[in-house]
Amino acid sequence: MKKQYLLLLISAVLLISFNACKDETTGYKTLIITGQNNHNWKASSPVLKQILDETGMFSSEILITPDKGGDMKTFNPDFSKYKLVVIDYNGDSWSDKTNASFMEYVSNGGGVVIYHAADNSFPKWKEYNEMTGLGGWGDRNQKDGPYVYYKNNVMVIDTTSGIGGTHGKRREYIVTARIVDHPITKGLPVRWLHGNDELYSLLRGPAKNMQILATAFADSAAGGGTMRDEPVLMTINYGKGRIFHTAMGHADEGGGPAMQCVGFITTLQRGAEWAVTGNVTQAVPYDFPSAAGVVLRTDFKQMTLEEAIANMGTYDIAKSTKNLTYLQNQIRKLAGDEQGLLNLEKMMNKALVSRESTVEAKKLLLRELSWMGSEYSVPAIKNLLSNADLKDEAEFALVRLLAK
């Protein structure tokens, strides 16, 4: 009996410890560290916060370090309060006390996201470089570890002498998954087109306990190209801690195409969840890009069902298939859910009878309702039979619905 009580007590303590940094209403407490960078941290950090908080899984706050040349001894965050630390920083060294506190946090199981130029930071801090796996610039060279890349679909560990870190002109580039069954990449396309961004090349470092999740081909046509597949997404284990390293996401004012890219947004969100829990529960979004084209979210948010239906009224499919693709995706997800499909059908009917909806939008709605709708839609569709522009589509929809 005493043994059972002891086991229950230990389980309760572990559960309390795990949830101590998670508010069920706001998510995992997350610290975004910024304040010095050769990149636009004033643009990137608010976007990182919005992208993470948008999931409902994270509750983020931004901590700004002293300015370059300032007293870094005053920068001493309590990392133990957080489940995730996001590094958006490339600047002066932290104090030994802060370094030790951060190493303890990660070693004991804290989650970390290394974002873009953060892999340039702290070239002389051995443990930090082990956490990033690979880094660049800061006088990095062969003393800091090998190059790691893919050549002819084979991973290469290259000890050749040379600089660490370069990139060519910004451009869109194809991202290729190298581990497709990792929780972060599982379910994502093997190849997808990323928004206009810097492509880091010639990164080198300890590369210990590191997995390369995805690479991108550094074409020499863009300048600075290595003509090999360079790592862009990585995971690293350090002690009990998990680190997700994304080399993507160069920030412009308002985020820009690199941060607006759905591929960047999704992998950041999934990578952050994995860093905290070791798993990913987030579904692959309907608008995740393929190799055919870049997909951007200018407001960094995934469209809601209500927004998609509202947008259908003035929808121009010749300009974008975004709303229709989302609607079709939601219909598929609701397969077998009669009440969910009926709720969706009711929303579609409102757009169908609206005077503001265009003829083309109504044709699209009729097509979708013809195979997923029910008797609920029959009255609204019958009212369209007198409309010469919609008569054929309405008759077709009615035939299919009444035949069910």
C-alpha positions in Angstrom: 0.0 0.0 0.0 2.8 2.4 0.9 4.5 1.5 -2.4 1.4 2.4 -4.4 1.0 5.6 -2.5 4.7 6.5 -3.2 4.2 5.8 -6.9 1.1 8.0 -7.0 3.0 10.8 -5.2 5.9 10.7 -7.6 3.5 10.7 -10.6 1.7 13.7 -9.2 5.0 15.6 -8.6 6.1 14.9 -12.2 2.8 16.0 -13.6 2.9 19.2 -11.5 6.5 19.9 -12.6 5.6 19.4 -16.3 2.5 21.6 -16.2 4.1 24.3 -14.1 5.2 26.2 -17.2 1.9 25.6 -19.0 -1.3 27.6 -18.5 -4.2 25.6 -20.0 -5.7 28.8 -21.3 -2.6 30.4 -22.8 -0.2 27.6 -23.5 3.4 26.9 -22.9 5.3 29.8 -21.5 7.8 30.9 -24.1 10.7 33.4 -23.9 11.9 35.1 -27.1 15.4 36.5 -26.6 16.4 39.4 -28.9 17.9 42.9 -28.8 21.1 42.6 -30.7 21.4 41.2 -34.3 22.9 42.0 -37.7 19.3 41.3 -38.9 16.1 43.3 -38.2 15.2 41.9 -34.8 12.6 44.6 -34.3 10.7 43.1 -37.2 11.4 39.4 -36.6 10.6 39.0 -32.9 7.0 40.3 -32.9 6.4 38.0 -35.9 7.9 35.0 -34.1 5.6 35.8 -31.2 2.5 36.0 -33.4 3.3 32.8 -35.2 3.8 30.8 -32.1 0.9 32.3 -30.1 -1.4 31.8 -33.1 -1.4 28.1 -32.4 -2.9 28.5 -29.0 -0.1 26.2 -27.7 2.3 28.9 -26.6 2.2 32.1 -24.6 5.2 34.2 -25.6 7.0 37.2 -24.2 9.9 39.1 -25.7 13.0 39.9 -23.7 15.3 42.5 -25.0 19.0 42.4 -24.0 21.1 45.5 -23.3 22.4 47.3 -26.4 25.7 46.3 -28.0 28.5 47.3 -25.6 26.1 47.4 -22.7 26.3 45.7 -19.3 25.4 42.1 -20.1 25.7 41.2 -16.4 22.3 42.8 -16.0 20.8 40.2 -18.5 20.0 37.3 -16.3 16.6 35.7 -17.2 15.1 32.9 -15.1 15.0 30.2 -17.8 13.3 27.8 -15.4 10.0 29.7 -15.8 9.7 28.7 -19.4 9.1 25.5 -21.4 10.5 27.1 -24.6 13.3 29.6 -25.3 13.5 31.1 -28.8 16.9 32.6 -29.7 16.5 35.6 -32.1 19.9 37.0 -31.1 23.3 37.6 -32.6 25.4 39.9 -30.5 27.6 40.4 -27.4 28.4 37.4 -25.2 26.2 36.8 -22.2 27.7 36.6 -18.8 29.1 33.3 -17.4 26.2 33.2 -15.0 23.6 33.5 -17.7 25.5 31.0 -19.9 25.5 28.5 -17.0 21.8 29.0 -16.3 20.9 28.5 -20.0 23.0 25.3 -20.2 21.3 24.0 -17.0 17.9 24.8 -18.5 18.6 22.9 -21.7 20.4 20.0 -20.0 17.4 19.5 -17.8 14.9 19.2 -20.7 14.1 22.8 -21.7 13.0 23.3 -25.3 14.9 25.7 -27.7 14.4 27.2 -31.1 17.4 28.5 -32.9 16.1 31.0 -35.5 18.0 32.1 -38.6 21.0 34.4 -37.6 21.0 33.0 -34.0 23.3 30.3 -35.5 25.8 33.0 -36.1 26.0 33.9 -32.4 28.5 33.0 -29.7 31.3 31.4 -31.9 33.5 30.8 -28.8 30.8 29.3 -26.6 31.4 25.6 -27.0 28.2 24.3 -25.5 26.0 26.8 -27.5 27.6 25.6 -30.7 26.8 22.0 -29.7 23.2 23.1 -29.2 23.0 24.7 -32.7 24.7 21.8 -34.4 26.0 24.0 -37.2 26.7 27.7 -37.4 28.3 30.4 -39.6 30.3 33.6 -39.6 32.1 34.8 -36.4 35.4 33.7 -37.8 34.2 30.1 -37.8 36.4 27.7 -39.8 37.7 24.1 -39.6 38.6 24.5 -35.9 34.8 24.7 -35.2 33.9 21.4 -36.9 33.0 19.9 -40.3 30.7 21.1 -43.0 27.6 18.9 -43.2 25.5 18.8 -46.4 24.0 16.5 -48.9 25.5 15.6 -52.3 23.8 13.3 -54.7 21.2 12.5 -51.9 24.0 11.3 -49.6 24.9 13.1 -46.4 28.5 14.3 -46.4 30.6 15.2 -43.3 33.4 17.3 -44.8 36.5 18.3 -42.8 37.9 20.4 -45.6 39.5 23.7 -44.4 37.5 26.9 -45.1 35.2 29.6 -43.8 32.0 28.9 -42.0 29.0 30.7 -43.4 27.9 32.4 -46.6 24.9 33.0 -48.7 24.1 34.2 -52.2 21.3 36.6 -53.3 17.9 36.1 -51.8 15.6 34.0 -53.8 12.8 31.4 -53.6 14.1 27.9 -53.3 12.9 24.3 -53.0 13.1 22.7 -49.6 13.6 18.9 -49.7 12.8 16.7 -46.7 15.6 14.3 -45.7 13.7 12.6 -42.8 10.1 12.3 -43.7 8.9 10.4 -40.7 10.2 12.8 -38.0 7.3 14.4 -36.0 8.1 17.8 -37.5 8.1 16.8 -41.1 5.7 13.9 -41.1 2.8 14.5 -43.5 4.5 17.5 -45.2 5.3 17.4 -48.9 8.8 16.0 -49.6 9.5 19.0 -51.7 8.0 22.5 -51.4 8.8 26.0 -52.5 9.9 28.5 -49.9 9.4 32.3 -50.1 12.2 34.7 -51.0 14.9 34.2 -48.4 18.6 33.9 -47.7 20.0 30.4 -48.1 22.8 29.8 -45.6 25.6 27.7 -47.0 29.0 26.4 -45.7 27.7 26.1 -42.2 30.0 24.1 -40.0 30.1 23.0 -36.3 30.2 20.1 -33.9 27.1 18.4 -35.5 26.7 16.2 -32.5 23.4 14.4 -31.8 22.0 16.3 -34.9 19.5 15.2 -37.5 19.1 17.1 -40.7 15.4 17.3 -41.5 15.5 19.3 -44.7 17.9 20.8 -47.2 17.9 23.3 -50.1 20.1 23.4 -53.2 22.5 26.3 -53.2 22.6 27.1 -56.9 25.6 29.0 -58.1 23.4 31.1 -60.3 22.4 33.1 -57.2 25.9 33.8 -56.3 27.8 32.2 -53.4 26.3 28.9 -54.4 28.0 25.7 -53.4 26.1 23.5 -55.8 25.1 21.1 -53.0 22.1 20.7 -50.7 22.6 22.7 -47.6 20.8 22.1 -44.3 17.9 24.4 -43.5 16.0 22.5 -40.8 17.8 20.6 -38.1 17.1 19.0 -34.7 19.7 18.6 -31.9 19.6 16.8 -28.6 21.6 18.3 -25.7 21.3 16.5 -22.4 17.6 16.0 -21.9 16.8 19.1 -24.0 15.5 19.3 -27.6 16.6 22.0 -30.0 14.9 22.9 -33.3 17.2 24.9 -35.6 15.7 26.7 -38.6 18.2 28.6 -40.8 15.2 30.2 -42.7 13.2 33.3 -42.1 15.1 36.4 -43.0 13.0 39.3 -41.7 11.9 42.4 -43.7 9.7 45.1 -42.3 6.4 43.4 -41.5 8.1 40.0 -41.7 8.4 39.8 -45.5 8.0 36.8 -47.8 10.5 34.6 -45.9 8.5 34.8 -42.6 5.1 34.9 -44.4 5.8 31.7 -46.2 3.4 29.0 -44.9 6.3 26.5 -45.0 8.4 28.6 -42.6 5.4 29.3 -40.4 4.3 25.6 -40.2 7.8 24.2 -39.6 8.4 26.8 -36.9 5.2 26.0 -35.1 5.7 22.2 -35.4 9.4 22.5 -34.5 8.5 24.5 -31.4 6.0 21.9 -30.3 8.5 19.1 -30.8 11.1 21.0 -28.8 8.7 21.2 -25.8 7.0 17.8 -26.0 9.0 15.5 -28.3 5.8 15.1 -30.4 3.7 17.1 -32.9 -0.1 17.2 -32.7 -0.7 20.0 -35.1 -2.4 19.1 -38.4 -0.7 19.9 -41.7 -2.5 23.1 -42.9 -4.5 23.0 -46.1 -2.4 25.8 -47.6 1.0 24.2 -47.1 3.0 24.9 -50.3 4.0 22.3 -52.9 7.0 22.5 -55.3 4.7 24.3 -57.7 4.5 27.6 -55.9 5.1 29.7 -52.8 2.2 30.3 -50.5 2.2 33.4 -48.3 0.1 34.4 -45.3 0.5 38.2 -45.2 -1.1 38.3 -41.7 0.6 35.1 -40.6 -2.7 33.5 -39.7 -4.4 30.5 -41.2 -7.8 31.2 -42.7 -10.9 30.2 -40.6 -13.9 28.5 -42.1 -16.0 31.6 -41.5 -13.6 33.8 -43.4 -13.4 31.4 -46.3 -17.2 31.3 -46.6 -17.4 35.1 -46.3 -14.8 35.5 -49.0 -16.6 33.2 -51.4 -19.2 35.9 -52.1 -16.7 38.0 -54.2 -14.3 35.2 -55.0 -12.4 35.4 -58.2 -10.9 31.9 -58.9 -8.9 33.3 -61.8 -6.8 35.3 -59.3 -6.5 32.7 -56.5 -7.8 29.3 -55.6 -7.1 29.9 -51.9 -10.8 30.1 -50.7 -12.0 27.2 -52.8 -9.1 25.0 -51.8 -9.8 25.7 -48.1 -13.5 25.0 -48.5 -12.8 21.7 -50.2 -10.3 20.8 -47.6 -12.8 21.4 -44.8 -15.5 19.3 -46.6 -13.1 16.4 -46.8 -12.1 16.8 -43.1 -15.8 16.7 -42.1 -16.5 13.4 -44.0 -18.8 11.3 -41.8 -19.6 14.2 -39.4 -23.3 14.8 -40.3 -23.7 17.8 -38.0 -20.4 19.4 -39.0 -21.3 19.1 -42.7 -24.8 20.5 -42.0 -23.3 23.5 -40.2 -21.0 24.1 -43.2 -23.8 23.6 -45.6 -25.8 26.3 -43.8 -22.9 28.8 -44.1 -22.6 28.0 -47.8 -26.3 28.6 -48.3 -26.0 32.1 -46.8 -23.4 33.0 -49.4 -25.5 31.3 -52.1 -28.5 33.5 -51.5 -26.6 36.7 -50.8 -27.1 39.5 -53.3 -23.4 40.4 -52.9 -22.2 37.1 -54.1 -21.0 37.0 -57.7 -22.3 34.6 -60.3 -19.0 32.8 -60.4 -18.9 32.4 -56.7 -22.4 30.9 -56.7 -21.5 28.5 -59.5 -18.6 27.2 -57.3 -20.9 26.8 -54.3 -23.5 25.0 -56.4 -20.9 22.6 -57.6 -19.7 21.8 -54.1 -23.3 21.5 -52.7 -24.3 19.2 -55.5 -22.2 16.3 -54.0 -21.9 17.2 -50.2 -25.2 19.0 -49.6 -28.6 17.7 -48.3 -32.3 18.5 -48.6 -31.5 21.6 -46.6 -30.1 23.3 -49.7 -33.0 22.4 -52.1 -35.1 25.5 -51.4 -32.2 27.9 -51.9 -31.1 26.1 -55.1 -34.7 26.1 -56.5 -34.8 29.9 -56.1 -31.8 30.1 -58.5 -33.6 28.3 -61.4 -35.1 31.6 -62.6 -31.6 33.1 -62.9 -30.5 32.5 -66.5 -26.8 32.7 -65.5 -27.2 30.0 -62.9 -30.0 27.9 -64.3 -27.8 25.1 -65.6 -25.7 24.7 -62.5 -28.8 24.9 -60.3 -30.6 22.1 -62.2 -27.5 20.0 -62.1 -27.2 20.4 -58.4 -30.8 19.6 -57.8 -30.7 16.4 -59.9 -27.7 15.1 -57.9 -29.2 16.1 -54.5 -32.6 14.7 -55.1 -31.1 11.5 -56.4 -29.5 10.7 -53.1 
